[in-house]
Amino acid sequence: MLRELSVQNLALIEDVQVELDRGFCAWTGETGAGKSLLLNALGLVLGGKASAELVRAGKSEARAAAVFEVEQPALRAEIEAILGGPLDDEGLIITRRISSQGRSSSQVNGMPVTIGTLQRLGEQLVDIHGQNEGRALLDPDRQRSLLDGYGCLGEPLSVYRKARAEHDELRRRRQELLDASQAREREKALLEFERDELASADPREGEYDELVQESHRLANAEALRTAAADGYDALYEADRSAQVILKRVARGLEPLARSVPELAEAAGTLERLADEVREVAYCLRDLGQGWDDDPARLEDVETRLATYRRLSTRFHCKPDELAARREETEAKLAAIERDDHDLEGLDGPLAAAFRRMKDAAEALTAARQRTARDFGKAIQARLKPLGLERARLSVEVEPRELGDDPTAPSPPEHGADRVEIMFLANPGEVPRPLRKVASGGELSRLTLAAKSVLACSDRVSTLVLDEVDTGVGGRLGAALGRTLAELATHHQVVCVTHLPQVASYARRQWVIRKQVERGRTRTTITPLDEALRVEELAAMMRGASADDGTRQEAMAMLQEARERLGEDEAPPASPVAAAALAGSNGRAGARRR
């Protein structure tokens, strides 16, 4: 429930704070006084569009804040889910600021939030019906939404949407595979050619580097043999080889090593080096003997290397990456094979999904058709008190034929039905779609009738109605007011109205005025006690020409509204109003006598 709304520096509003109550709350006042500004302020709190033009001239920022009571556990859970954390108490304070440069910021219980969060909160907290809301009733989509809400058809709609999503996904997958089939065939032919060429070459990781080394050895066999033989001679075989010299020096140091320990260490090192040189020499000898010329092998190696180089150029990769390229090519071919297999295998699952979707759509249609009869009768029953006793209304549900082709596009997310409210304003005519025949006044009353019917199933606790009495004369105002009062037994209703007959049914009433002080215009909103309420109702009836008779008529209007609603007693009245009301009752009694 909306407990409080405060606004500062918003256009004509300098500083306004209004504390609201449960039930039916009426806002009245002359046209242009600023009623729409207050509704705009509430819209800002709930994430509406902000602009610098809204900031009062000469002020740095505008501010709008609302305090909500969150008592219902389900609503509390929804809000906590949106905010991502628990509420500390039952109060929810939402604040929106707009700077004179057009920047805006918002907070919930002191924590900054995004505009998207405000909008999500607003969907749970307040349902605002503007002056053009009646036009929405003409939209078949809106009519279908109202029907589903009345019948609590969330479950069959959810089942249908799940089945539809499964069918749509399979159909989309199949279509993608079909659309890509020609491209896959071209790619498959190219990949098969590449695979065959690579399979013929049979590249092996690391082979290229091994071949390069072998090619170098084979091409330089003579030079390698000569270098090995020369090294063997220099290290071991020659008269003055390195091994002989090392041995000789070691033997020369041995006699002196007994007296100089350092020489003994040096002699040992030389002996060891001489042995190592001998081993290296033997290795060179063996290598030199093993390097024979092999022109045939060299030709094979060069041919193999040429194959590697040709394929690496063709596939734009390094020679040693050809083995990986072969694996990649085979993986792509396997994927194409799977796609072809998937395409062939989708027909069965697609047909099954189509049958499930069709069954769910038919079940949803049947539920809507059953609900439509009750929904139409419920609205029809609300029309007589609103002055439409001769009108006839029904709700038609026309299903779309889905056919038997599982590859056809899925029907819309809302189902395969077209919902249309049919309306007959005058007997003797043919019922026609509401969007083609309803007048503005009829729309206002039909909207209110539909809202009254939906009151029990509507989760939003606060309804804000902006001039729902548009197109409704005073003769029907009382019926409209009584309907709003009945609606307020399920919701908090805040209604902007110009009809005193409507306002008289409100539990509480506020007047919105525009005043000029020190050359500046500002809007105020004032709660009315009993006496002031009588004055305001009289002014709404006769304007500046209201007299005592008009005031008595206003008091009688209030009394009649309370009697019709079955209220035992009125809210506390001021002494002036009580005296006036007593006098009025006395004169009425004298007239009856």
VOGU-3710 file (C-alpha; in Angstrom, 3 decimals, decimal comma):
1> mlrelsvqnl> 0,000/0,000/0,000  1,166/3,538/-0,783  1,439/5,203/2,614  3,061/8,531/1,735  4,099/10,593/-1,294  6,342/13,635/-0,999  7,466/15,911/-3,829  9,823/18,877/-3,866  10,630/21,320/-6,664  8,831/19,439/-9,411
11> aliedvqvel> 7,501/22,020/-11,891  4,689/23,851/-10,037  5,110/21,755/-6,908  7,401/23,423/-4,406  6,969/21,158/-1,407  4,083/18,721/-1,054  3,625/15,782/1,255  0,502/13,649/1,293  -0,219/10,796/3,688  -2,604/8,301/2,129
21> drgfcawtge> -4,877/5,718/3,659  -6,399/2,363/2,834  -9,495/2,052/0,728  -10,793/4,629/-1,742  -8,817/7,921/-1,778  -10,097/10,730/-4,019  -8,006/13,618/-5,380  -10,053/16,509/-6,676  -9,398/20,015/-7,899  -9,774/22,288/-10,885
31> tgagksllln> -8,314/21,394/-14,255  -4,695/22,497/-14,451  -4,207/22,611/-10,683  -1,455/19,992/-10,801  -3,131/16,634/-10,289  -1,207/15,173/-13,207  2,032/16,478/-11,702  1,469/14,391/-8,594  0,833/11,354/-10,738  3,979/12,176/-12,714
41> alglvlggka> 5,886/12,297/-9,439  4,613/8,839/-8,549  5,565/7,676/-12,036  9,108/8,984/-11,496  9,376/7,033/-8,262  8,398/3,924/-10,191  11,042/4,412/-12,891  9,333/6,813/-15,304  11,222/9,020/-17,750  12,951/12,037/-16,192
51> saelvragks> 14,079/15,299/-17,782  15,568/18,606/-16,687  12,352/20,408/-17,722  10,605/18,889/-14,694  12,846/20,749/-12,213  11,241/23,875/-10,792  12,831/27,058/-12,165  15,691/28,308/-10,019  16,141/25,000/-8,160  19,102/22,658/-8,462
61> earaaavfev> 17,096/19,434/-8,306  13,642/17,922/-8,017  12,869/15,097/-5,637  10,039/12,581/-5,387  9,768/9,936/-2,684  7,167/7,318/-1,788  6,726/5,150/1,271  5,065/1,760/0,767  3,839/-0,739/3,309  4,768/-4,289/2,315
71> eqpalraeie> 2,694/-6,622/4,448  1,865/-9,580/2,231  4,517/-12,339/2,459  4,301/-13,132/-1,268  4,794/-9,472/-2,236  7,631/-9,148/0,255  9,356/-12,176/-1,290  8,991/-10,680/-4,783  10,506/-7,366/-3,679  13,358/-9,044/-1,816
81> ailggpldde> 14,118/-11,068/-4,938  14,260/-7,860/-7,006  16,472/-6,083/-4,479  18,654/-9,123/-3,886  18,392/-8,946/-0,107  15,962/-8,950/2,818  13,849/-5,980/3,873  14,629/-4,800/7,380  10,995/-3,954/8,130  7,618/-3,663/6,416
91> gliitrriss> 8,413/-0,241/4,960  9,881/0,457/1,540  11,142/3,984/0,844  11,833/4,799/-2,808  13,480/8,116/-3,705  14,149/9,656/-7,136  16,174/12,822/-7,716  16,513/14,802/-10,940  19,175/17,488/-11,309  18,666/20,668/-13,307
101> qgrsssqvng> 21,143/19,201/-15,818  18,826/16,221/-16,385  20,788/13,600/-14,457  18,756/11,362/-12,179  19,527/9,039/-9,286  17,371/6,640/-7,309  17,512/4,888/-3,967  15,535/2,208/-2,184  15,801/2,272/1,605  18,915/4,420/1,255
111> mpvtigtlqr> 20,717/2,124/-1,212  21,311/3,229/-4,821  19,446/1,244/-7,476  18,983/1,366/-11,245  15,943/2,670/-13,119  15,296/-0,903/-14,250  15,001/-1,946/-10,605  12,480/0,851/-9,953  10,409/-0,299/-12,907  10,398/-3,894/-11,691
121> lgeqlvdihg> 9,366/-2,734/-8,223  6,645/-0,565/-9,730  5,128/-3,567/-11,505  4,689/-5,225/-8,114  3,529/-2,191/-6,122  1,294/0,096/-8,204  -0,990/-0,214/-11,220  -1,424/3,249/-12,794  -4,341/3,742/-15,182  -3,946/6,982/-17,056
131> qnegralldp> -6,544/8,870/-19,025  -5,800/6,729/-22,076  -5,927/3,418/-20,206  -9,373/2,731/-21,591  -7,868/2,618/-25,059  -5,753/-0,325/-23,941  -8,928/-2,337/-23,450  -9,418/-2,151/-27,210  -6,216/-4,121/-27,818  -6,903/-7,854/-28,314
141> drqrslldgy> -3,575/-8,626/-26,645  -4,690/-6,714/-23,550  -8,043/-8,495/-23,652  -6,278/-11,850/-23,770  -4,069/-10,842/-20,820  -7,139/-9,864/-18,783  -8,813/-13,155/-19,626  -5,765/-15,167/-18,529  -5,539/-13,152/-15,328  -9,179/-13,720/-14,506
151> gclgeplsvy> -8,973/-17,460/-15,111  -5,583/-17,869/-13,378  -4,385/-19,590/-16,544  -0,714/-19,274/-15,710  -0,234/-23,043/-15,492  -1,632/-24,082/-18,924  0,074/-21,034/-20,454  3,385/-22,095/-18,890  2,956/-25,664/-20,188  2,223/-24,333/-23,664
161> rkaraehdel> 5,212/-21,984/-23,632  7,552/-24,766/-22,576  6,266/-27,046/-25,351  6,461/-24,196/-27,837  10,052/-23,404/-26,855  11,054/-27,052/-27,392  9,394/-27,160/-30,805  10,800/-23,801/-31,836  14,331/-24,824/-30,846  14,154/-28,065/-32,839
171> rrrrqellda> 12,587/-26,311/-35,816  15,227/-23,569/-35,708  18,000/-26,170/-35,467  16,604/-28,079/-38,426  16,254/-24,907/-40,485  19,830/-23,895/-39,707  21,069/-27,287/-40,853  18,976/-27,035/-44,012  20,181/-23,522/-44,766  23,770/-24,616/-44,280
181> sqarerekal> 23,463/-27,893/-46,219  24,794/-26,524/-49,524  27,669/-24,781/-47,797  28,364/-28,004/-45,900  28,495/-29,980/-49,116  31,030/-27,578/-50,626  33,080/-27,599/-47,429  32,844/-31,373/-47,216  34,231/-31,815/-50,742  37,167/-29,534/-49,981
191> leferdelas> 37,867/-31,180/-46,627  37,756/-34,651/-48,173  40,320/-33,577/-50,790  42,551/-32,147/-48,064  42,096/-35,236/-45,898  43,034/-37,567/-48,756  46,098/-35,502/-49,616  47,260/-35,426/-46,000  46,466/-39,100/-45,505  48,575/-39,911/-48,557
201> adpregeyde> 51,483/-37,919/-47,134  50,887/-39,331/-43,631  52,827/-36,604/-41,803  54,185/-37,434/-38,358  54,908/-34,925/-35,627  58,674/-34,354/-35,325  59,469/-36,155/-38,578  60,353/-33,004/-40,495  63,140/-31,998/-38,108  64,514/-35,541/-38,164
211> lvqeshrlan> 64,575/-35,507/-41,976  66,364/-32,162/-42,058  69,119/-33,549/-39,833  69,406/-36,746/-41,863  69,552/-34,778/-45,101  72,387/-32,691/-43,743  74,369/-35,787/-42,712  73,869/-37,516/-46,045  74,750/-34,452/-48,080  77,966/-33,898/-46,051
221> aealrtaaad> 79,086/-37,518/-45,522  82,579/-37,040/-47,055  83,313/-33,915/-45,063  82,077/-35,597/-41,888  84,306/-38,638/-42,476  87,337/-36,437/-43,117  86,701/-34,322/-40,040  86,247/-37,434/-37,897  89,456/-39,066/-39,202  91,465/-35,874/-38,700
231> gydalyeadr> 90,132/-35,549/-35,224  90,997/-39,168/-34,388  94,554/-38,666/-35,600  95,041/-35,376/-33,747  93,647/-36,710/-30,511  95,100/-40,220/-30,445  96,789/-41,749/-33,505  99,506/-39,178/-34,396  102,991/-39,276/-32,826  102,339/-35,974/-31,058
241> saqvilkrva> 98,644/-36,490/-30,400  96,826/-34,721/-27,616  96,553/-37,947/-25,648  100,326/-38,587/-25,885  101,145/-35,049/-24,783  98,824/-35,247/-21,794  100,334/-38,585/-20,740  103,843/-37,238/-21,086  103,191/-34,173/-18,973  101,493/-36,300/-16,308
251> rgleplarsv> 104,445/-38,677/-16,082  106,851/-35,721/-15,788  104,971/-34,409/-12,780  104,776/-37,692/-10,901  108,332/-37,578/-9,346  107,734/-34,081/-8,043  104,242/-34,797/-6,713  105,580/-36,464/-3,586  106,919/-33,160/-2,279  104,304/-30,834/-3,786
261> pelaeaagtl> 100,743/-32,122/-3,233  99,296/-29,601/-5,734  101,351/-31,226/-8,514  99,897/-34,607/-7,595  96,427/-33,206/-8,141  97,452/-31,715/-11,465  99,015/-34,991/-12,584  95,796/-36,857/-11,729  93,727/-34,374/-13,734  95,983/-34,800/-16,770
271> erladevrev> 95,722/-38,591/-16,554  91,950/-38,321/-16,502  91,909/-35,908/-19,452  94,152/-38,260/-21,385  91,669/-41,101/-20,858  88,735/-38,876/-21,924  90,573/-37,729/-25,032  91,170/-41,375/-25,942  87,450/-42,112/-25,603  86,518/-39,104/-27,746
281> ayclrdlgqg> 89,025/-40,247/-30,365  87,516/-43,748/-30,478  84,041/-42,164/-30,909  85,242/-40,070/-33,844  86,825/-43,133/-35,406  83,615/-45,132/-35,179  81,485/-42,256/-36,527  83,812/-41,738/-39,439  83,625/-45,404/-40,360  79,786/-45,304/-40,204
291> wdddparled> 79,234/-42,319/-42,528  78,966/-43,869/-45,937  77,610/-42,164/-49,050  73,946/-43,164/-49,768  72,672/-41,156/-52,768  69,432/-43,169/-52,958  68,566/-42,473/-49,331  69,449/-38,809/-49,747  67,084/-38,586/-52,729  64,267/-40,190/-50,703
301> vetrlatyrr> 64,834/-37,781/-47,823  64,833/-34,749/-50,097  61,667/-35,965/-51,794  59,983/-36,376/-48,435  61,108/-32,900/-47,339  59,769/-31,428/-50,574  56,370/-33,004/-49,804  56,388/-31,401/-46,363  57,281/-27,990/-47,785  54,643/-28,184/-50,520
311> lstrfhckpd> 51,852/-29,113/-48,086  52,909/-26,491/-45,536  52,683/-23,831/-48,244  49,293/-25,123/-49,393  47,802/-25,221/-45,897  49,554/-22,086/-44,618  51,178/-23,758/-41,658  54,590/-24,921/-40,503  55,758/-28,321/-41,794  55,668/-29,793/-38,311
321> elaarreete> 51,993/-28,681/-37,939  50,722/-30,847/-40,806  49,936/-33,794/-38,540  47,703/-31,566/-36,393  46,100/-30,145/-39,535  45,197/-33,650/-40,608  43,490/-34,321/-37,267  41,632/-30,990/-37,506  40,407/-31,805/-41,020  39,147/-35,194/-39,921
331> aklaaierdd> 37,367/-33,587/-36,934  35,593/-31,089/-39,244  34,490/-33,898/-41,539  33,160/-35,785/-38,525  31,187/-32,687/-37,452  29,657/-32,394/-40,916  28,732/-36,045/-40,815  27,089/-35,466/-37,431  25,153/-32,479/-38,806  23,879/-34,571/-41,687
341> hdlegldgpl> 22,936/-37,319/-39,287  21,303/-34,798/-36,941  19,245/-33,397/-39,806  17,974/-36,851/-40,654  17,370/-37,582/-36,976  15,468/-34,360/-36,217  12,320/-35,318/-38,074  11,080/-37,669/-35,371  11,766/-35,432/-32,344  10,410/-32,410/-34,244
351> aaafrrmkda> 7,157/-34,188/-35,024  6,834/-35,294/-31,382  7,524/-31,779/-30,122  4,949/-30,394/-32,552  2,325/-32,806/-31,213  3,094/-31,806/-27,622  2,890/-28,113/-28,516  -0,364/-28,647/-30,398  -1,882/-30,545/-27,466  -0,781/-27,800/-25,045
361> aealtaarqr> -2,184/-25,091/-27,340  -5,522/-26,917/-27,568  -5,637/-27,338/-23,773  -4,930/-23,615/-23,352  -7,641/-22,782/-25,881  -10,159/-24,970/-24,051  -9,289/-23,330/-20,718  -9,662/-19,879/-22,258  -12,990/-20,725/-23,837  -14,342/-21,974/-20,498
371> tardfgkaiq> -12,994/-18,892/-18,751  -14,291/-16,551/-21,453  -17,891/-17,474/-20,724  -17,522/-16,712/-17,023  -15,412/-13,610/-17,658  -17,952/-12,160/-20,058  -20,822/-12,838/-17,646  -18,894/-11,294/-14,751  -18,256/-8,067/-16,658  -21,820/-8,053/-17,955
381> arlkplgler> -23,093/-8,199/-14,366  -21,078/-5,055/-13,563  -22,500/-3,011/-16,416  -25,994/-2,360/-15,120  -24,937/-0,266/-12,095  -22,713/1,722/-14,487  -25,624/2,744/-16,703  -25,078/0,090/-19,357  -28,009/-2,125/-18,364  -29,061/-2,674/-21,968
391> arlsvevepr> -25,580/-3,394/-23,250  -24,425/-6,909/-23,966  -20,848/-8,120/-23,710  -19,189/-11,437/-24,462  -15,637/-12,686/-24,807  -14,807/-14,813/-27,828  -11,774/-17,061/-28,148  -10,948/-17,972/-31,731  -8,219/-20,621/-32,048  -5,807/-20,598/-34,949
401> elgddptaps> -5,566/-23,771/-36,973  -2,047/-25,133/-36,500  -2,203/-27,719/-39,297  -0,105/-30,861/-39,429  3,241/-29,580/-40,669  5,791/-29,816/-37,824  8,245/-27,665/-39,786  5,848/-24,686/-39,816  6,759/-21,697/-37,607  5,619/-21,940/-34,005
411> ppehgadrve> 2,564/-19,867/-32,997  3,138/-16,825/-30,747  4,263/-17,171/-27,148  0,819/-16,205/-25,871  -0,826/-19,129/-27,649  -2,716/-19,899/-30,825  -5,823/-17,911/-29,844  -7,234/-14,552/-30,770  -9,304/-13,090/-27,947  -11,910/-10,478/-28,792
421> imflanpgev> -14,406/-8,704/-26,545  -17,674/-8,357/-28,431  -19,938/-5,470/-27,442  -23,476/-4,474/-28,154  -24,446/-1,083/-26,748  -28,054/-1,031/-27,947  -30,577/-3,842/-28,462  -31,337/-4,751/-32,033  -27,791/-4,293/-33,252  -25,269/-6,992/-34,097
431> prplrkvasg> -22,451/-7,515/-31,567  -19,176/-6,206/-32,940  -15,609/-6,050/-31,643  -15,324/-3,582/-28,798  -12,487/-1,730/-30,551  -14,836/-0,790/-33,370  -17,931/0,393/-31,544  -17,264/1,603/-27,978  -17,407/5,306/-27,148  -15,059/7,036/-24,705
441> gelsrltlaa> -17,572/6,976/-21,868  -18,403/3,348/-22,475  -14,721/2,477/-22,490  -14,164/4,133/-19,134  -16,999/2,192/-17,569  -16,008/-1,079/-19,233  -12,441/-0,652/-18,021  -13,660/-0,120/-14,476  -16,018/-3,095/-14,721  -13,177/-5,318/-15,935
451> ksvlacsdrv> -10,896/-4,051/-13,193  -13,551/-4,749/-10,588  -13,971/-8,291/-11,848  -10,210/-8,825/-11,746  -9,764/-7,285/-8,304  -9,560/-10,571/-6,418  -6,887/-12,025/-8,727  -4,821/-8,838/-9,121  -1,640/-9,021/-7,004  -0,904/-5,285/-7,129
461> stlvldevdt> -2,208/-3,679/-3,948  -2,481/-0,038/-5,113  -4,498/1,163/-8,116  -4,104/4,727/-9,339  -6,891/5,892/-11,666  -6,485/9,180/-13,505  -9,874/10,597/-14,466  -11,496/7,221/-15,031  -14,756/9,179/-15,147  -13,857/10,693/-18,534
471> gvggrlgaal> -16,971/10,660/-20,699  -19,211/9,780/-17,735  -21,866/12,268/-16,705  -23,069/13,098/-13,231  -26,058/10,790/-13,610  -23,730/7,771/-13,584  -21,181/9,235/-11,208  -22,715/7,636/-8,144  -22,649/4,204/-9,766  -19,028/4,753/-10,762
481> grtlaelath> -18,130/5,893/-7,246  -19,810/2,887/-5,694  -17,924/0,574/-8,034  -14,644/2,211/-7,066  -15,525/1,858/-3,389  -16,243/-1,846/-3,892  -12,961/-2,198/-5,758  -11,252/-0,555/-2,780  -12,238/-3,469/-0,565  -9,505/-5,441/-2,340
491> hqvvcvthlp> -7,088/-2,642/-3,207  -6,007/0,772/-2,165  -7,587/2,994/-4,854  -6,297/6,488/-5,553  -8,569/8,207/-8,041  -8,295/11,619/-9,682  -11,858/12,714/-10,423  -13,909/15,749/-11,443  -17,269/14,254/-10,451  -18,594/14,992/-6,951
501> qvasyarrqw> -20,748/11,863/-7,166  -17,552/9,783/-7,519  -15,648/11,675/-4,820  -18,512/11,264/-2,334  -17,859/7,526/-2,214  -14,224/7,959/-1,240  -13,113/7,080/2,249  -10,867/10,154/2,269  -10,576/13,138/-0,016  -7,832/15,650/-0,871
511> virkqvergr> -8,093/18,831/-2,873  -5,323/19,971/-5,204  -5,055/23,699/-5,812  -2,814/26,115/-7,656  -1,812/29,255/-5,747  0,260/32,325/-6,527  2,494/33,594/-3,715  5,100/36,340/-4,122  4,816/36,121/-7,884  5,389/32,329/-8,025
521> trttitplde> 2,795/29,677/-8,784  2,787/26,526/-6,719  0,577/23,471/-6,351  -0,696/22,255/-2,963  -2,644/19,207/-1,843  -4,753/19,395/1,296  -6,562/16,596/3,143  -10,191/17,506/3,800  -12,054/17,054/7,033  -15,826/16,739/6,931
531> alrveelaam> -16,582/20,450/6,685  -13,972/21,140/4,034  -15,066/18,080/2,133  -18,627/19,402/2,002  -17,301/22,724/0,730  -15,205/20,981/-1,954  -18,095/18,808/-3,131  -20,312/21,871/-3,302  -17,678/23,685/-5,348  -17,401/20,692/-7,670
541> mrgasaddgt> -21,179/20,863/-8,209  -21,722/24,618/-8,582  -18,320/26,247/-8,651  -18,138/29,750/-7,203  -21,955/29,987/-7,127  -22,279/27,266/-4,466  -24,600/28,318/-1,632  -26,085/26,755/1,488  -28,460/24,704/-0,601  -25,552/23,304/-2,583
551> rqeamamlqe> -23,730/22,478/0,652  -26,799/20,673/1,957  -26,937/18,764/-1,304  -23,262/17,864/-0,871  -23,855/16,638/2,683  -26,793/14,575/1,483  -24,615/13,121/-1,253  -22,017/12,061/1,316  -24,665/10,580/3,583  -26,290/8,674/0,746
561> arerlgedea> -22,910/7,245/-0,340  -22,226/5,994/3,171  -25,664/4,455/3,465  -25,237/2,668/0,133  -21,859/1,329/1,258  -23,363/0,198/4,566  -21,109/2,370/6,723  -22,518/2,734/10,204  -20,887/6,035/10,884  -18,983/8,729/9,044
571> ppaspvaaaa> -15,426/9,803/9,826  -15,232/12,379/12,644  -16,579/15,695/11,451  -15,607/19,173/12,532  -18,122/21,020/14,775  -19,173/23,301/11,912  -19,834/20,365/9,615  -21,688/18,464/12,313  -23,982/21,407/13,000  -24,583/21,979/9,323
581> lagsngraga> -25,317/18,313/8,767  -27,761/18,262/11,684  -29,571/21,299/10,312  -29,805/19,727/6,921  -31,271/16,539/8,354  -33,804/18,545/10,357  -35,008/20,447/7,323  -35,202/17,222/5,331  -37,359/15,704/8,073  -39,678/18,738/8,066
591> rrr> -40,127/18,421/4,340  -41,010/14,748/4,708  -43,623/15,605/7,351
//
